[in-house]
Amino acid sequence: MRITLAVTLVATVIALAGCGSAIAAAPSSPAPALTTTASSAVPAGADEPPGRSARWCAAGNLNIHIDEGHSPTTANRLFVVHLAARAGVRCVIGGALGDFTFRDDGGTPLPVDISHNDVNHPRITVHGNAEAVAYVKTGPTSGSIPAASVSFVLPGRSGPSAGVSVIWPAPVDGPVEITNLMSPVS
């Protein structure tokens, strides 16, 4: 049973890796540390959406990192915010990353125009093999604004949840458009 499952999983990964994509994440370096600005401790079963076997994701349940993806057009650059479950965690998340703010290396907010693509996507159950992502579209150049990090608020089941800060991988130019959380596009 385990061998059949392992062979099926490996075959699926190989097939997906070879499918090609207009939007694919670039290889990333190890995920930087996640900083939370609100309590992220969630007792087992807390904030569990009705009818779901997984609880709502809190910052402490997630490994979050950002890398540059491959934009399908030369008119912009594409970055990917990855929200993956920590080892042994299964949780649900969906909605928009709130208060998305670029910051310099001293933590000061930077003047970048940000808009949200308000397309609603279904909630995503994140676990060992499934992550949630948000795509961030910026201007086509390497950017003149030296962003060192971004801060944002994770969506909660009943409203905003914990605030987090994550390393941003490159300078930016606005305007910037960010999608709601969704399953990765392949």
Secondary structure, DSSP 8 states (H G I E B T S, - for coil): -HHHHHHHHHHHHHHHHTS--SS-B----S----EESS-----TTTT--TT-SSEE--GGGEEEEEEEB--SSTT-EEEEEEEEE-TT--EEE-S--EEEEEE-TTS-B----EEEE------EEEBTTB-EEEEEEE-SSS-SB---EEEEEEEETTEEEEEEEEE--S-B-S-EEEE--B----
